[in-house]
Amino acid sequence: MDFQDSPEEAEFRAEANAFLSKHLQPKDGNSIRERGDDYLQRAKDWQKVKAEGGFAQITWPKEIGGRGGSPMQQVIWNQEESQFDAPTGPFAIGLGMCVPTVIAFGSDEHKKRFVGPALLGEEIWCQLFSEPSAGSDVAGLKTKAVKDGDDWVINGQKVWTTGAQFSDYGIVLTRTDPDVPKHKGLTMFIIDMKQEGVEVRPIHQASGGREFNEVYFTDVRIPDSDRLGDPGMGWKVALVTLMNERLAVGGSPGPDWKEIMDYARDAGSMGDAAFRQKLADWYVAAQGYKLTKFRTQTALSKGETPGPENSIGKIITANHLQDICNSAIEMQDHYGLITDKDKAPAEAIFQQSFMWAPGLRIAGGTDEILKNIIAERVLGLPQDVRVDKDKPFSAF
Ligand SMILES: Cc1cc2nc3c(=O)[nH]c(=O)nc-3n(C[C@H](O)[C@H](O)[C@H](O)COP(=O)(O)OP(=O)(O)OC[C@H]3O[C@@H](n4cnc5c(N)ncnc54)[C@H](O)[C@@H]3O)c2cc1C
């Protein structure tokens, strides 16, 4: 395991840091999940600056607007950018997952039409996979696509679609053949989110935000030319989308042991032995995770692909975040209810993150699903029971 940057990596880190320092303010600790009304516009502006500076998509080839850099450089960029108040949220799914899928499976016309505007922050994308009865088991989805001439007609419902309310395009996974096993009857399409028949209904969250949506399709027509991959190959296409999440190893999702220790010092709670014990546990877990990340980064640095052990990271950070914020809120007693950052700036970061943490334990694979992955693919334990794997979807 390498703990230090190579000379080339150190040089790239310095270049990235200089660019970020020129354009953004460093995080002040209270900016976590704080978003004003102008957030979307700020995100578009920052995306444009990043693209013009050559930092928008480090690993993409230069011919399509990327930097032609290595996955390790992307990790370094993520780490450095996360130290700054960078409004990146609206582009994370599109540029991280949807557009790479278009690049992998789309035609030359698709690449010419969609990649540039996405990189420059002019168009936003969403990922339409999950449905009310298909989340962890997304291959069990029911949204139908039926061929009609040169078009496909889509009917059904998606849910938890992050950013659908301001997205221009999406990638949508549909069922095109119910008479074969569930993984074999799926097909992926590019969908214009502004077209007739697409209805987006924002979901109001406990935090007060509206980050994700229900999306309904009523007789939505998609030309066959906007299909990604062959009919019935949608699962293979979806796996490419989901694999692209693996580079998201930089950054931190919210307050960690350091923030709660600082808070406890101010609040005079450091004398509490039970709290000190918890603090020690959080510190040990954070160090363990840091070393696991070094292992992933070492693999990337050597040009290798990180393995399924990467799933450990989200289980640790999401549970850790929930526990830390819960303890901070308990420490604040009745002030723990205040979520208005103007009235209680230090406290609000714990409340906001407390409400976000359960979502983090679900999004991109729940704790249980990630534990299954670790059990099966890292520890080699017997597979989960999958009774419907080889039976036609319509038999259930
Ligand atoms: C913040 C956030 C953003 C999201 N954004 C998007 C998005 O942009 N696009 C999109 O398509 N989806 C999105 N999702 C949806 C997300 O992918 C699903 O919520 C997730 O896959 C879980 O599916 P589910 O909610 O249907 O829960 P279920 O799959 O119904 O799970 C319910 C419970 O059963 C457990 N469980 C399920 N199967 C197993 C098993 N085999 N073994 C053990 N336990 C099991 C789960 O761990 C969980 O505790 C988002 C979710 C969140 C929270």
The ligand as an ORCA input file, in Angstrom:
! r2SCAN-3c Opt
* xyz 0 1
  C     -30.934      9.734     -1.348
  C     -31.359      8.722     -2.382
  C     -31.193      8.990     -3.727
  C     -31.594      8.056     -4.691
  N     -31.449      8.377     -6.018
  C     -31.863      7.493     -6.955
  C     -31.787      7.835     -8.345
  O     -31.353      8.926     -8.726
  N     -32.237      6.937     -9.258
  C     -32.726      5.714     -8.901
  O     -33.070      4.928     -9.780
  N     -32.838      5.374     -7.577
  C     -32.423      6.231     -6.605
  N     -32.544      5.908     -5.274
  C     -33.182      4.647     -4.920
  C     -32.234      3.612     -4.330
  O     -31.441      3.030     -5.358
  C     -33.109      2.566     -3.620
  O     -33.790      3.226     -2.566
  C     -32.268      1.445     -3.058
  O     -31.734      0.648     -4.091
  C     -33.105      0.534     -2.113
  O     -34.277      0.134     -2.734
  P     -35.697      0.318     -2.023
  O     -35.792      1.701     -1.498
  O     -36.732     -0.174     -2.955
  O     -35.636     -0.662     -0.745
  P     -35.855     -2.237     -0.769
  O     -34.996     -2.842     -1.840
  O     -37.306     -2.535     -0.809
  O     -35.256     -2.648      0.626
  C     -36.021     -2.589      1.838
  C     -35.194     -3.222      2.940
  O     -34.970     -4.629      2.650
  C     -33.575     -4.912      2.650
  N     -33.264     -5.911      1.616
  C     -33.687     -5.879      0.308
  N     -33.184     -6.954     -0.351
  C     -32.408     -7.649      0.540
  C     -31.627     -8.844      0.467
  N     -31.514     -9.530     -0.674
  N     -30.968     -9.242      1.588
  C     -31.071     -8.545      2.766
  N     -31.825     -7.418      2.894
  C     -32.479     -6.970      1.805
  C     -32.902     -3.577      2.332
  O     -31.580     -3.539      2.795
  C     -33.797     -2.591      3.074
  O     -33.465     -2.538      4.434
  C     -32.161      6.811     -4.290
  C     -32.332      6.535     -2.930
  C     -31.950      7.474     -1.976
  C     -32.165      7.150     -0.529
*
